[in-house]
Amino acid sequence: MSSVKEKILTQLAENPIILYMKGVPSAPECGFSAKVVAILNATKIPYTYVDVLRAPFIREKLPTISKWPTFPQLFVNGELIGGSDIVETLDKDGSLLPLLQNAVQIETPHNPAVISHSEVEVLITNGYQDAEIHIIGEACNLEIIVISSQFADLPMLKQHQGVMHTLQTELASGRLHAVTLKTFTPEQWQAQQTKSNSGLLQIQN
């Protein structure tokens, strides 16, 4: 069994993102594994997997190493993240993608050239044809303001998720590291500008 443990530890050391699952990503053999695969695939970040149904010794030994009794198990940089419920929670609160991005960036020291403002505008406009876009900042850390009628009647979380989805590939590649996002409907933006102008006039008076 010591050789099995050594194999697992080697897998964890050599693969920044590794999923121990039942089945393979193209054909998961349990609903929990399918859920994690769907979440990971949506990030577009590459990961390694091990089918524990075809590796019974790993299936038996891994829970004693990870202190986690069930599968799937997701590891990032050698540390257990958790099973399907935890992965789903991290995905919903927005903390999973940066975690995976950091793991890939550590593994890949040379990131591609940083993205330009015009490229960001094109990507967002692909999803929001009517958008007015303002970008502040340089390199890969940007503050982005998006004004679109498509945000009407959507909660802020949904607005932000929609815009971030248009930038998903560039975030995954490392061309964008950090994005501060502000979203407005045209009416909200107009009210914001009116309020700012009003405040400016009051200060001048």
Backbone bond lengths (Angstrom), bond angles and torsions (degrees), N, CA, C in turn:
res aa  C-N    CA-C-N  psi(-1)  N-CA   C-N-CA  omega(-1)  CA-C   N-CA-C  phi
1 M - - - 1.465 - - 1.526 111.87 -
2 S 1.346 116.93 -24.33 1.460 118.61 -179.08 1.525 110.58 -61.52
3 S 1.370 116.59 -35.75 1.462 120.02 179.44 1.522 110.83 -66.21
4 V 1.328 117.59 -33.72 1.462 121.42 176.84 1.524 109.66 -66.31
5 K 1.329 115.81 -43.13 1.460 119.66 177.71 1.518 110.89 -60.78
6 E 1.332 116.73 -43.79 1.459 120.91 179.24 1.525 110.93 -62.07
7 K 1.327 116.90 -38.66 1.463 121.04 178.90 1.520 110.51 -63.68
8 I 1.335 116.64 -43.70 1.463 120.86 179.47 1.523 110.22 -63.32
9 L 1.321 116.66 -45.96 1.466 120.04 -178.89 1.527 111.00 -63.61
10 T 1.331 116.52 -35.40 1.469 120.10 176.54 1.526 110.44 -66.38
11 Q 1.321 116.41 -42.66 1.466 120.26 177.65 1.529 111.01 -59.65
12 L 1.321 116.27 -43.07 1.462 120.77 -179.10 1.530 110.94 -66.97
13 A 1.328 115.90 -35.45 1.470 119.69 -178.45 1.523 112.22 -74.43
14 E 1.329 116.55 -33.79 1.467 120.61 -173.04 1.525 113.80 -91.12
15 N 1.311 117.83 -13.15 1.464 120.76 -175.78 1.528 110.47 -123.02
16 P 1.346 117.44 112.51 1.470 119.16 -177.33 1.522 113.60 -62.03
17 I 1.330 117.06 -31.22 1.469 120.99 177.32 1.523 107.10 -133.09
18 I 1.315 116.65 117.74 1.462 120.27 -178.87 1.524 110.00 -138.65
19 L 1.310 114.52 135.10 1.462 121.68 -178.88 1.527 109.42 -115.96
20 Y 1.316 116.20 122.11 1.458 122.10 171.75 1.523 106.69 -93.93
21 M 1.315 116.52 116.19 1.466 120.55 -169.75 1.524 110.73 -139.40
22 K 1.313 114.62 170.97 1.460 120.90 173.67 1.526 108.09 -98.30
23 G 1.342 115.02 114.55 1.458 119.57 -175.29 1.509 110.60 95.60
24 V 1.322 115.66 -164.15 1.467 122.16 179.23 1.524 107.53 -122.19
25 P 1.354 117.69 160.84 1.468 119.49 -176.31 1.525 114.22 -54.74
26 S 1.329 117.35 -34.71 1.466 119.51 179.74 1.519 112.91 -77.26
27 A 1.336 116.46 -15.44 1.471 120.47 -179.74 1.528 109.74 -152.61
28 P 1.345 117.71 71.41 1.470 120.35 177.59 1.531 110.30 -60.97
29 E 1.338 115.88 147.05 1.461 119.65 -178.05 1.518 112.94 -110.96
30 C 1.336 116.37 17.96 1.464 120.26 168.45 1.525 107.67 -155.03
31 G 1.308 116.13 153.34 1.456 120.58 -176.15 1.515 113.60 -63.42
32 F 1.334 116.90 -34.25 1.466 120.26 -178.88 1.530 110.78 -68.92
33 S 1.339 116.07 -41.38 1.460 119.33 176.12 1.528 110.54 -64.41
34 A 1.314 116.49 -39.74 1.469 120.73 179.21 1.522 110.97 -61.19
35 K 1.324 116.28 -38.93 1.470 120.57 -179.69 1.520 111.02 -63.57
36 V 1.336 117.04 -46.46 1.466 120.27 -178.73 1.523 110.43 -67.03
37 V 1.304 117.61 -40.84 1.473 121.49 178.39 1.528 110.11 -58.99
38 A 1.319 117.01 -44.36 1.466 120.73 -179.44 1.528 110.88 -61.91
39 I 1.325 116.42 -40.67 1.471 120.72 179.54 1.528 110.26 -66.75
40 L 1.333 117.05 -46.15 1.459 120.29 -179.67 1.527 111.42 -65.34
41 N 1.318 117.30 -42.01 1.463 120.30 179.68 1.524 111.54 -61.50
42 A 1.325 116.22 -34.92 1.470 120.44 -179.11 1.523 111.90 -66.92
43 T 1.330 117.33 -24.65 1.474 119.56 179.62 1.527 111.88 -77.80
44 K 1.325 117.25 -16.81 1.472 122.90 -178.20 1.537 112.74 65.22
45 I 1.317 117.08 14.23 1.458 121.00 179.11 1.530 108.44 -95.86
46 P 1.332 117.66 128.83 1.470 119.78 -176.64 1.528 112.34 -66.50
47 Y 1.304 115.10 146.39 1.461 120.38 178.24 1.522 109.35 -146.92
48 T 1.327 115.42 159.54 1.461 122.32 176.78 1.526 108.30 -99.70
49 Y 1.315 116.04 151.81 1.473 118.75 177.54 1.522 109.76 -135.50
50 V 1.329 114.48 156.32 1.459 121.97 173.18 1.527 107.36 -130.01
51 D 1.311 116.35 126.30 1.462 121.98 177.44 1.529 107.99 -84.62
52 V 1.323 116.65 103.43 1.471 119.67 -175.00 1.528 112.24 -71.75
53 L 1.332 116.83 -17.47 1.467 118.88 176.82 1.531 110.63 -69.49
54 R 1.332 116.39 -27.11 1.468 120.83 178.03 1.515 111.07 -99.86
55 A 1.308 117.40 2.87 1.468 121.61 177.99 1.528 107.84 -133.18
56 P 1.335 117.40 72.35 1.467 121.65 -172.49 1.528 114.09 -60.65
57 F 1.344 117.48 -32.16 1.462 118.83 -179.68 1.521 110.46 -69.59
58 I 1.334 116.68 -37.99 1.461 120.25 176.25 1.521 109.83 -67.31
59 R 1.327 115.74 -41.13 1.471 119.90 178.88 1.526 110.85 -59.42
60 E 1.317 116.49 -37.15 1.461 121.11 -179.10 1.523 111.87 -76.03
61 K 1.348 116.69 -39.07 1.469 121.05 -171.53 1.520 113.52 -85.54
62 L 1.335 117.99 -35.13 1.458 120.39 -172.17 1.534 113.50 -56.96
63 P 1.340 120.03 -43.42 1.469 118.67 -179.84 1.527 114.20 -58.44
64 T 1.339 118.26 -27.04 1.466 119.52 177.75 1.523 111.13 -75.57
65 I 1.329 116.91 -24.21 1.470 121.41 177.78 1.528 110.67 -84.35
66 S 1.329 115.86 -44.95 1.464 120.62 -174.92 1.523 113.28 -85.16
67 K 1.344 116.49 -16.50 1.467 121.79 -174.23 1.530 110.94 61.09
68 W 1.329 114.64 32.34 1.470 121.47 179.76 1.523 106.89 -130.65
69 P 1.332 119.28 119.75 1.462 120.44 -167.04 1.528 116.13 -82.17
70 T 1.327 118.03 -18.44 1.465 119.91 -171.16 1.532 111.44 -116.90
71 F 1.325 114.54 170.82 1.460 122.26 177.02 1.533 108.77 -122.66
72 P 1.351 115.17 148.78 1.457 130.29 11.18 1.531 112.44 -79.99
73 Q 1.346 114.68 166.39 1.459 122.53 173.48 1.524 107.91 -133.94
74 L 1.325 115.84 124.77 1.461 120.77 179.53 1.525 109.42 -105.58
75 F 1.330 115.82 128.49 1.464 122.18 177.28 1.528 109.40 -116.30
76 V 1.327 116.01 137.87 1.463 122.08 174.86 1.525 107.61 -127.17
77 N 1.323 115.67 123.58 1.471 121.79 -176.49 1.527 111.90 51.81
78 G 1.330 116.00 40.94 1.453 121.65 175.22 1.510 115.63 81.28
79 E 1.332 117.43 -1.32 1.462 121.00 -178.71 1.521 110.46 -109.42
80 L 1.335 115.55 137.42 1.457 120.06 178.45 1.524 110.26 -68.42
81 I 1.330 115.58 126.04 1.467 121.05 173.86 1.516 110.06 -88.57
82 G 1.342 116.19 -42.81 1.457 119.91 177.18 1.512 111.64 144.50
83 G 1.331 113.83 -168.20 1.453 120.84 178.28 1.515 111.36 -96.44
84 S 1.327 115.93 -159.44 1.466 120.23 -171.00 1.531 112.91 -64.47
85 D 1.324 117.40 -39.12 1.471 119.30 -177.73 1.520 111.41 -65.59
86 I 1.334 116.67 -43.52 1.466 120.12 -179.48 1.522 110.59 -68.33
87 V 1.326 117.27 -42.24 1.468 120.60 178.56 1.527 109.79 -61.12
88 E 1.314 116.35 -42.38 1.469 119.86 179.26 1.531 110.83 -64.05
89 T 1.322 117.62 -41.15 1.466 121.28 178.28 1.524 111.46 -62.91
90 L 1.339 116.49 -44.63 1.459 120.57 179.20 1.519 111.28 -64.33
91 D 1.330 115.90 -36.38 1.461 119.89 178.06 1.525 110.90 -65.76
92 K 1.315 116.91 -43.01 1.459 120.95 -177.69 1.517 112.57 -69.38
93 D 1.342 117.76 -33.79 1.473 118.39 -178.99 1.530 112.27 -89.39
94 G 1.340 116.41 2.35 1.455 120.04 173.02 1.519 115.71 85.70
95 S 1.320 118.14 5.32 1.464 119.64 -175.95 1.527 113.33 -94.01
96 L 1.336 117.76 -11.88 1.464 119.73 -177.89 1.528 111.58 -71.68
97 L 1.327 117.89 -46.90 1.462 121.04 -176.12 1.526 112.66 -58.36
98 P 1.355 119.52 -48.79 1.475 118.71 177.62 1.524 112.33 -60.68
99 L 1.326 116.52 -35.72 1.469 120.56 178.93 1.526 110.61 -61.41
100 L 1.331 116.12 -45.54 1.457 120.63 179.68 1.521 111.08 -69.37
101 Q 1.322 116.89 -39.76 1.463 121.01 179.28 1.522 110.90 -60.34
102 N 1.318 116.39 -44.31 1.462 120.56 -179.58 1.525 111.04 -61.90
103 A 1.324 116.13 -38.33 1.462 119.60 179.60 1.523 110.50 -64.67
104 V 1.317 117.00 -41.09 1.465 121.20 -179.86 1.522 110.43 -69.47
105 Q 1.329 117.51 -38.68 1.461 121.23 -179.72 1.519 111.64 -66.14
106 I 1.338 116.60 -36.81 1.464 120.39 177.07 1.526 109.58 -64.54
107 E 1.324 115.79 -38.82 1.460 120.81 -178.54 1.530 111.70 -72.89
108 T 1.350 116.64 -31.90 1.456 121.68 -175.99 1.513 109.44 -115.22
109 P 1.341 119.77 98.15 1.454 121.77 -173.03 1.523 114.06 -70.02
110 H 1.328 118.03 -27.01 1.458 119.84 -176.34 1.523 109.23 -103.43
111 N 1.316 116.44 101.20 1.454 120.93 177.35 1.523 110.11 -81.45
112 P 1.332 117.42 151.28 1.454 119.63 177.28 1.522 110.52 -65.71
113 A 1.314 115.81 168.02 1.468 120.85 -178.97 1.517 110.86 -54.61
114 V 1.327 115.37 144.61 1.461 119.83 -178.36 1.521 109.87 -65.79
115 I 1.286 115.57 157.04 1.455 122.02 -174.85 1.531 110.31 -82.45
116 S 1.320 116.08 148.16 1.462 121.06 178.77 1.524 110.63 -90.46
117 H 1.331 115.51 161.87 1.468 120.10 177.69 1.524 110.55 -59.33
118 S 1.327 116.39 -41.56 1.464 119.72 -177.66 1.527 111.45 -64.14
119 E 1.338 117.11 -37.04 1.462 119.75 177.84 1.526 110.82 -65.01
120 V 1.333 116.29 -40.88 1.466 120.23 178.14 1.533 109.68 -61.54
121 E 1.311 116.05 -43.59 1.465 120.05 -179.84 1.526 111.24 -61.06
122 V 1.331 116.49 -42.26 1.459 119.93 179.75 1.527 110.81 -63.14
123 L 1.330 116.60 -44.40 1.464 120.43 -179.25 1.523 111.64 -61.12
124 I 1.329 116.14 -45.12 1.467 119.62 -178.96 1.520 110.65 -68.70
125 T 1.335 116.27 -39.04 1.464 119.83 -179.13 1.529 111.65 -65.41
126 N 1.321 116.87 -27.99 1.466 119.63 176.56 1.518 111.46 -59.33
127 G 1.321 116.29 -32.92 1.463 120.14 179.71 1.518 113.30 -96.80
128 Y 1.331 116.47 -21.78 1.468 121.67 -176.77 1.525 107.93 -134.78
129 Q 1.347 114.89 84.78 1.465 120.19 -171.99 1.525 113.50 -61.97
130 D 1.317 116.98 -27.63 1.471 119.76 -176.93 1.528 112.20 -93.53
131 A 1.316 117.40 6.80 1.465 120.09 -168.95 1.522 112.98 -69.84
132 E 1.324 113.99 141.17 1.457 122.54 165.32 1.523 105.49 -103.26
133 I 1.332 116.91 127.38 1.457 120.65 -170.26 1.520 110.16 -125.43
134 H 1.336 115.70 132.53 1.459 122.11 175.36 1.532 107.28 -123.76
135 I 1.332 116.91 130.97 1.458 121.34 -177.39 1.519 109.44 -124.68
136 I 1.319 115.94 130.02 1.457 122.93 178.68 1.520 107.99 -122.12
137 G 1.335 115.99 138.85 1.466 119.46 177.54 1.507 112.06 114.46
138 E 1.311 114.73 173.22 1.451 121.10 -177.56 1.523 110.04 -130.12
139 A 1.323 114.69 166.64 1.461 122.88 176.57 1.519 110.66 57.62
140 C 1.334 116.57 -129.45 1.459 119.50 -171.90 1.522 113.05 -102.73
141 N 1.317 118.26 1.56 1.461 121.79 178.38 1.525 108.83 -111.10
142 L 1.308 116.78 107.42 1.454 121.26 -171.53 1.523 111.81 -127.45
143 E 1.321 115.25 146.98 1.456 121.36 166.55 1.521 106.86 -103.91
144 I 1.304 115.93 122.17 1.470 121.28 -174.67 1.522 109.65 -119.11
145 I 1.320 115.79 128.00 1.464 122.52 174.93 1.528 107.50 -109.94
146 V 1.312 116.41 125.48 1.462 121.21 -179.60 1.520 108.98 -122.66
147 I 1.328 116.29 126.06 1.461 122.09 179.28 1.522 107.60 -115.65
148 S 1.316 117.36 119.29 1.468 120.49 -177.20 1.521 110.53 -152.42
149 S 1.319 115.64 142.42 1.468 120.36 175.91 1.525 111.12 -69.59
150 Q 1.337 117.42 -15.81 1.465 120.46 178.88 1.526 112.45 -69.00
151 F 1.331 117.07 -12.52 1.462 120.38 178.80 1.527 112.42 -82.24
152 A 1.324 116.95 -9.31 1.461 120.38 -176.77 1.529 110.55 -57.39
153 D 1.323 115.36 133.08 1.473 123.75 176.21 1.535 113.31 68.49
154 L 1.336 118.21 9.52 1.461 120.61 176.30 1.523 109.75 -102.87
155 P 1.345 118.31 138.73 1.464 119.35 173.92 1.519 110.20 -65.42
156 M 1.328 116.82 158.51 1.458 121.23 -175.82 1.524 111.81 -57.01
157 L 1.343 117.06 -38.98 1.461 120.25 -179.43 1.522 110.69 -58.74
158 K 1.324 117.47 -44.65 1.459 121.58 -179.99 1.524 110.95 -66.07
159 Q 1.335 116.41 -37.99 1.462 120.17 177.69 1.520 110.19 -60.32
160 H 1.334 115.82 -48.47 1.458 120.49 -177.47 1.529 111.44 -67.25
161 Q 1.324 116.68 -40.06 1.466 119.97 178.94 1.522 110.59 -60.87
162 G 1.327 116.28 -40.27 1.458 120.25 -179.39 1.516 112.07 -63.46
163 V 1.331 116.92 -45.09 1.466 120.60 -179.80 1.529 110.08 -67.99
164 M 1.321 117.00 -44.20 1.464 120.06 -179.00 1.526 111.18 -62.32
165 H 1.327 116.52 -30.08 1.465 119.71 178.43 1.530 110.80 -63.32
166 T 1.337 116.83 -35.32 1.468 119.65 179.07 1.523 111.54 -68.48
167 L 1.333 117.25 -21.72 1.467 122.12 -177.90 1.527 112.44 -103.60
168 Q 1.304 116.45 6.64 1.463 122.03 -170.13 1.525 112.80 -57.25
169 T 1.323 116.99 -44.72 1.464 120.27 -177.07 1.518 111.33 -63.84
170 E 1.332 116.59 -42.45 1.462 120.42 -178.23 1.524 111.50 -70.68
171 L 1.322 117.28 -33.14 1.460 120.49 174.98 1.522 110.14 -66.46
172 A 1.312 115.50 -41.77 1.463 119.89 -179.19 1.526 111.56 -66.73
173 S 1.336 117.06 -33.44 1.465 120.87 -177.53 1.523 112.69 -78.77
174 G 1.334 116.53 -16.18 1.455 119.59 -178.13 1.517 113.75 94.47
175 R 1.335 117.84 -2.27 1.465 120.09 178.65 1.526 110.40 -69.79
176 L 1.313 115.69 -25.64 1.461 121.93 170.50 1.519 107.54 -119.40
177 H 1.323 117.64 127.85 1.460 120.85 178.13 1.515 111.54 -99.99
178 A 1.322 115.15 -48.16 1.466 119.86 -173.93 1.520 109.39 -138.36
179 V 1.311 115.56 134.04 1.456 121.43 179.62 1.516 108.87 -129.36
180 T 1.333 116.01 125.08 1.455 120.95 169.77 1.523 106.41 -100.04
181 L 1.315 116.20 119.08 1.457 120.71 -170.54 1.526 111.36 -114.71
182 K 1.328 115.39 135.27 1.466 122.04 173.25 1.516 107.63 -129.30
183 T 1.326 116.52 131.40 1.462 120.55 -177.59 1.529 109.98 -124.35
184 F 1.339 114.55 142.75 1.462 121.29 -179.25 1.526 109.90 -143.40
185 T 1.306 116.54 148.04 1.461 120.06 163.32 1.524 106.68 -78.21
186 P 1.327 119.13 161.83 1.471 119.74 177.53 1.528 112.35 -54.85
187 E 1.340 116.76 -38.24 1.461 120.29 -179.65 1.530 111.14 -67.16
188 Q 1.333 116.47 -41.24 1.464 120.18 178.58 1.525 111.04 -65.82
189 W 1.328 116.24 -39.12 1.457 120.40 179.82 1.530 110.74 -65.85
190 Q 1.333 115.97 -42.14 1.457 119.72 178.83 1.522 110.52 -62.32
191 A 1.329 116.49 -42.25 1.461 120.80 178.39 1.520 110.93 -63.73
192 Q 1.336 116.31 -38.59 1.466 121.69 178.40 1.517 110.45 -62.85
193 Q 1.335 116.62 -44.66 1.456 120.86 -179.21 1.523 111.29 -67.36
194 T 1.335 116.08 -39.58 1.469 120.55 178.43 1.521 110.40 -62.83
195 K 1.336 115.23 -41.40 1.464 120.53 179.73 1.524 110.27 -65.04
196 S 1.348 116.40 -42.96 1.461 120.58 179.77 1.518 111.28 -63.92
197 N 1.337 116.59 -43.43 1.454 120.75 179.37 1.514 111.39 -65.08
198 S 1.340 115.68 -38.14 1.460 120.42 179.00 1.522 110.42 -63.96
199 G 1.354 115.42 -42.40 1.455 119.51 178.82 1.513 111.70 -64.63
200 L 1.318 116.41 -36.85 1.451 121.22 179.65 1.530 110.56 -65.38
201 L 1.328 115.87 -41.30 1.450 120.21 179.81 1.525 110.87 -65.29
202 Q 1.319 115.69 -38.06 1.467 119.62 -179.44 1.514 110.25 -65.98
203 I 1.322 116.65 -38.27 1.462 119.95 179.18 1.538 109.75 -66.96
204 Q 1.326 116.21 -41.10 1.448 120.15 -179.09 1.532 111.65 -65.70
205 N 1.323 115.62 -34.27 1.466 118.83 178.66 1.528 111.31 -70.83
